Structure formats: structure tokens, C-alpha cells
């Protein structure tokens, strides 16, 4: 037992202490968090826009109204969601890096666009479901108060929809955080890349990979707690 404990201490020292590798781990963690935050913002914006277009189109059809040019944008949104949800995230990242933005050396920008577009497709379906769950009378009430359709959606419908779909959005954001672990394939120095580098130099796989697994677990626990607190606060505000 003592030999096992001593080996763990030696592996820990070699992985995190020697060469100040813990500093490079913190730098890599910063890259992971920055990418996740930027992709989260981009994905949320795309998700809201696509959800509003698709839900508005569906409502106009239900009311037997001519959607006009909105039908064209709805087809684009449907095509976008179908392609993104039907192809692996890894493939999308490689296409963005080697094909669409092959001339760019900004890997953070490439990764942000890739993960943001991917997340946006899933967020849009979540938000669309939330919008459709809001009573249509809310929209009619907003329009009767003199608000435009966009103002009604932004100030009345979407806030109510967010309350209904917050747990699902939280799950999507957690999935986004974990999916960023593949970004090392385009050379970004996230925490997974850090673990691979340490494993390549020390020939020790257990400590670096278990270490980043613990880091991801802590991040997910923190994010889950924040979503839970936000959900409770929104329920309290409703009361």
C-alpha cells in the first residue's frame, strides 16, 4: 500500500509539479473556458434567430397566412439544422479548419465558429419548443399593447420560453463544454492537448488524463449548480 501511495505521489509530482506544468494546465484551462464562452454566446444568438424564424413560420401556417419571404428563410433554417444535427462535431470542425477557413491561422476563431454553429442548431430546437409551449394569447396580448412582433417575442414570449427550457439549455451548455475536448485536433492548446503533451513527455497516462477528467467534472458540477440556482431564482420571480 505504501509503495502504491508513493508511486501516486511521484506520478502527481511528475505530471503537475515538475517543469511548472500546473501553470500550463491553468493556461490550457483558460483556452477551454474562453472557447466555451464564445461558442456559447454565438450558439445562443444563432439558436434564438433560427427558433424565431421557424416558430413564426409554423404559426403563420396554422393561422392560414401567407409566410411570404419567411418561407425561404425557414427552408434555410431547416437545412442548417438538418445538416448540423446529421453530421459529427469532429467532421464539422475539420471542414471548418481545412476547407471553409483553410487560409486562417486563428484557431480560436475557427473553433468558435464550429462549436457555435453546432450548438446553435440544438439550441434553436430547444428554444423553438419553448416558444411553441407559450400560450398564443401572450403574443396577442403583446400586439394589443402596441408592441411589434419582434418586441413581443423579445420581451414577452422568449423570457417565458427560457423559463420552461432552462434545464434543457443547461444540458446543452454542459455538452458544449465537454465537446470542446476535441479541439486539440486543430492544434488548440486546451486541457486535453495539455494532457496529451504531458503523457508524451512523461510516458505516464494515468495521472494527466485522470487529472483533466477531474477538471471537467468540477466544471460541470459548477455549471450545473449555477443553472440550478438560476432556475430557482426564475421560479421565485414568477411567484
PyMOL commands that set and color helices and strands:
alter all, ss='L'
color gray80, all
select helices_A, chain A and resi 2-62+70-86+89-100+107-133+136-144+149-186+191-202+206-238
alter helices_A, ss='H'
color red, helices_A
deselect
rebuild
show_as cartoon
